[in-house]
Structures are given as C-alpha cells and as structure tokens.
C-alpha cells in the first residue's frame, strides 16, 4: 500500500510540473488538461480522489489554477464540425437558367 501511495504522490508531482509548464506558456489563459484513461487507470485515480466530487465517467480537480480532467476511455463523443452544404454544379446551372428566364421573359 505504501508503494501505491508513493507512486501516486509521484503522479501528483508530475502533474504539478505539467500544469506549471502550461501556465508558463499561457499565463493569461485558463488551462484545462484532459486525460483519457483506460478503465484500470481510471479506477486507480478515482480511488485516490475519494474526497473529490466526480461523476461516473470523469473526475475533475484543480492544481495551481489549471483544471485537470480524467475521463474514462470511450465515454465521450468527438464533435465533428458541420460540413458546409455543397451544391452540385448542375443544380447551380439550373438555378442560373431559372433566374435568367424569369428576368428575361418578353425581352429579346
């Protein structure tokens, strides 16, 4: 058990170093670090943060002003940017022809 506790203290020390580095790069911005963990690693983190509020698939904590989020692998969906509507060239030409006929009616 002492080995696990010491190992977790090393993890916290490394996370503190990472957050310090991120803050030095972007000192005026809010930083959020997200780690997607496999089930076993996620359970290990959760067991060391019993006093921190978490939901079923994520744990949030703050280290020196940087938010750190641990999420369970596969528990989120990536957001895709909406694709712009594409118009087929044939449709564009049909629309142009329609407007030409509309405005050119009776003119020669």
C-alpha positions as CSV (number, residue, x, y, z in Angstrom):
1,X,0.0,0.0,0.0
2,X,2.9,2.4,0.8
3,X,4.3,1.7,-2.7
4,X,0.9,2.7,-4.3
5,X,0.7,5.9,-2.1
6,X,4.3,6.9,-3.0
7,X,3.6,6.1,-6.7
8,X,0.5,8.4,-6.6
9,X,2.5,11.2,-5.0
10,X,4.9,10.9,-7.9
11,X,2.0,11.2,-10.3
12,X,0.8,14.4,-8.4
13,X,4.3,15.8,-8.5
14,X,4.5,15.2,-12.3
15,X,1.0,16.7,-12.8
16,X,2.1,19.8,-10.9
17,X,5.1,20.1,-13.1
18,X,3.0,19.8,-16.2
19,X,0.5,22.4,-15.0
20,X,3.3,24.8,-14.1
21,X,4.7,24.4,-17.7
22,X,1.3,25.0,-19.3
23,X,0.8,28.1,-17.1
24,X,4.2,29.5,-18.1
25,X,3.3,29.1,-21.8
26,X,-0.1,30.7,-21.5
27,X,0.0,32.8,-18.3
28,X,-3.1,34.9,-19.1
29,X,-5.3,32.0,-20.2
30,X,-7.3,29.3,-18.4
31,X,-5.8,25.9,-18.9
32,X,-7.6,22.6,-19.0
33,X,-5.8,19.3,-19.4
34,X,-7.8,16.2,-20.3
35,X,-6.6,12.7,-19.9
36,X,-8.5,9.8,-21.4
37,X,-7.7,6.8,-19.2
38,X,-8.3,3.1,-19.6
39,X,-10.6,1.5,-17.0
40,X,-7.9,0.2,-14.7
41,X,-6.0,3.6,-14.6
42,X,-9.3,5.5,-14.2
43,X,-10.3,3.3,-11.2
44,X,-6.8,3.9,-9.7
45,X,-7.2,7.7,-10.0
46,X,-10.8,7.5,-8.6
47,X,-9.6,5.5,-5.6
48,X,-7.1,8.2,-4.7
49,X,-9.6,11.1,-5.0
50,X,-12.4,9.8,-2.8
51,X,-13.0,13.4,-1.4
52,X,-13.3,14.9,-4.8
53,X,-16.7,15.0,-6.5
54,X,-16.8,13.0,-9.7
55,X,-19.4,11.5,-11.9
56,X,-19.4,8.0,-13.3
57,X,-17.0,8.7,-16.2
58,X,-15.0,11.8,-15.2
59,X,-13.0,13.3,-12.4
60,X,-12.1,17.0,-12.2
61,X,-9.6,18.6,-10.0
62,X,-7.6,21.8,-9.9
63,X,-3.9,22.0,-9.5
64,X,-2.5,25.5,-9.2
65,X,-5.3,27.1,-11.2
66,X,-5.2,24.5,-14.0
67,X,-8.2,22.2,-14.3
68,X,-7.3,18.6,-14.8
69,X,-10.0,16.2,-16.1
70,X,-9.7,12.5,-16.2
71,X,-12.2,10.7,-18.4
72,X,-12.9,7.1,-18.9
73,X,-11.8,5.8,-22.3
74,X,-14.7,5.8,-24.7
75,X,-17.1,7.8,-22.5
76,X,-17.2,10.8,-24.8
77,X,-18.2,11.6,-28.3
78,X,-16.0,13.7,-30.5
79,X,-17.7,16.7,-32.0
80,X,-17.5,16.9,-35.8
81,X,-17.5,20.3,-37.4
82,X,-20.5,20.7,-39.6
83,X,-19.7,20.3,-43.2
84,X,-20.8,23.2,-45.4
85,X,-23.6,22.5,-47.8
86,X,-22.2,21.6,-51.2
87,X,-24.2,22.4,-54.3
88,X,-23.8,20.3,-57.3
89,X,-22.7,22.3,-60.4
90,X,-25.7,21.0,-62.3
91,X,-28.1,22.4,-59.7
92,X,-26.3,25.8,-59.8
93,X,-26.6,26.0,-63.6
94,X,-30.3,25.1,-63.4
95,X,-30.8,27.9,-60.8
96,X,-29.0,30.4,-63.0
97,X,-31.1,29.4,-66.0
98,X,-34.3,29.8,-64.0
99,X,-33.4,33.3,-62.9
100,X,-32.4,34.2,-66.5
101,X,-35.7,33.0,-67.8
102,X,-37.6,34.8,-65.0
103,X,-35.9,38.2,-65.7
104,X,-35.6,37.9,-69.5
105,X,-39.3,37.0,-70.1
106,X,-40.6,39.0,-73.1
107,X,-37.2,40.6,-73.8
108,X,-35.2,39.9,-76.9
